[in-house]
């Protein structure tokens, strides 16, 4: 059975063990003051791997090994011949936009 925390009108709190089926208290049985249930965070701490959204997608070793293969493919091979030819550069985009033929009418 869970332990619920209630706050009295004067600001003090008390705890009461209740069943899930029991209704929340509205009056403190000891003092007769009105009470409200205090919502608290669960006492759970997630440590280690496996608690992230992307960890639960069913990643397997084939996926992770293909990532490492991609990294290896991007690195130049020591046996590959080196090219001294200059690399082609992309043409720069137009700096100024074309004037618009549409004008706003007053």
C-alpha positions as CSV (number, residue, x, y, z in Angstrom):
1,X,0.0,0.0,0.0
2,X,1.4,3.4,-0.9
3,X,2.3,6.1,1.6
4,X,0.6,9.4,0.8
5,X,1.6,12.9,2.0
6,X,-1.1,15.4,2.9
7,X,-0.7,19.1,3.7
8,X,-2.9,20.8,6.3
9,X,-4.3,24.3,6.1
10,X,-1.6,25.6,8.4
11,X,1.1,24.2,6.1
12,X,2.2,21.2,8.1
13,X,2.3,17.8,6.5
14,X,1.6,14.2,7.5
15,X,1.8,10.9,5.9
16,X,-0.9,8.2,5.7
17,X,-0.7,4.7,4.3
18,X,-3.8,4.1,2.2
19,X,-5.0,1.5,-0.4
20,X,-5.2,2.5,-4.0
21,X,-9.0,2.0,-3.7
22,X,-9.4,4.5,-0.8
23,X,-10.6,8.0,-1.5
24,X,-8.2,10.9,-0.8
25,X,-8.7,12.5,2.6
26,X,-10.3,15.9,2.7
27,X,-10.1,16.4,6.5
28,X,-7.2,15.5,8.8
29,X,-8.6,12.8,11.2
30,X,-6.4,14.2,14.1
31,X,-7.0,17.9,13.9
32,X,-10.1,18.3,11.7
33,X,-8.3,20.8,9.3
34,X,-8.9,20.6,5.6
35,X,-6.1,18.8,3.8
36,X,-4.9,18.3,0.2
37,X,-2.8,15.4,-1.1
38,X,0.8,16.4,-2.1
39,X,1.9,14.9,-5.4
40,X,5.5,13.7,-5.1
41,X,7.9,12.2,-7.6
42,X,8.5,8.5,-7.6
43,X,11.7,7.3,-5.9
44,X,13.2,5.7,-9.0
45,X,16.7,6.3,-10.2
46,X,17.7,5.1,-13.6
47,X,21.4,4.2,-13.8
48,X,23.4,2.6,-16.6
49,X,22.6,2.1,-20.2
50,X,19.3,1.1,-21.7
51,X,17.1,3.9,-20.3
52,X,17.1,6.2,-23.4
53,X,14.6,6.2,-26.2
54,X,17.1,5.3,-28.8
55,X,18.3,2.3,-26.7
56,X,14.9,0.6,-26.8
57,X,14.6,0.6,-30.6
58,X,16.2,-2.9,-30.9
59,X,19.7,-1.8,-32.0
60,X,21.7,-4.9,-32.8
61,X,25.4,-5.5,-33.3
62,X,25.0,-5.5,-37.1
63,X,23.8,-1.9,-36.9
64,X,26.7,-0.8,-34.7
65,X,29.3,-2.7,-36.7
66,X,28.1,-1.0,-39.9
67,X,28.6,2.4,-38.3
68,X,32.2,1.5,-37.6
69,X,32.6,0.2,-41.1
70,X,31.4,3.6,-42.4
71,X,34.0,5.4,-40.3
72,X,36.7,3.1,-41.7
73,X,35.5,3.8,-45.3
74,X,35.8,7.6,-44.8
75,X,39.4,7.3,-43.6
76,X,42.0,7.2,-46.5
77,X,43.8,4.0,-47.0
78,X,47.5,3.9,-46.6
79,X,47.8,1.8,-49.7
80,X,45.7,4.0,-51.9
81,X,47.6,6.2,-54.3
82,X,47.6,9.9,-53.5
83,X,46.3,12.3,-56.1
84,X,48.1,15.6,-56.6
85,X,45.3,17.0,-58.8
86,X,43.5,20.1,-57.4
87,X,40.0,19.5,-56.1
88,X,37.2,21.1,-58.1
89,X,35.4,23.8,-56.1
90,X,31.6,24.4,-56.3
91,X,30.5,27.6,-58.0
92,X,29.3,30.3,-55.5
93,X,25.6,30.9,-55.4
94,X,24.2,34.3,-56.6
95,X,24.7,36.8,-53.8
96,X,21.8,39.1,-54.8
97,X,18.3,37.9,-55.4
98,X,16.6,38.8,-58.7
99,X,14.3,41.8,-58.4
100,X,10.6,41.0,-58.1
101,X,8.2,42.1,-60.8
102,X,5.3,42.1,-58.4
103,X,4.6,45.4,-56.6
104,X,2.1,46.0,-53.9
105,X,-0.8,48.2,-54.9
106,X,-2.0,50.8,-52.4
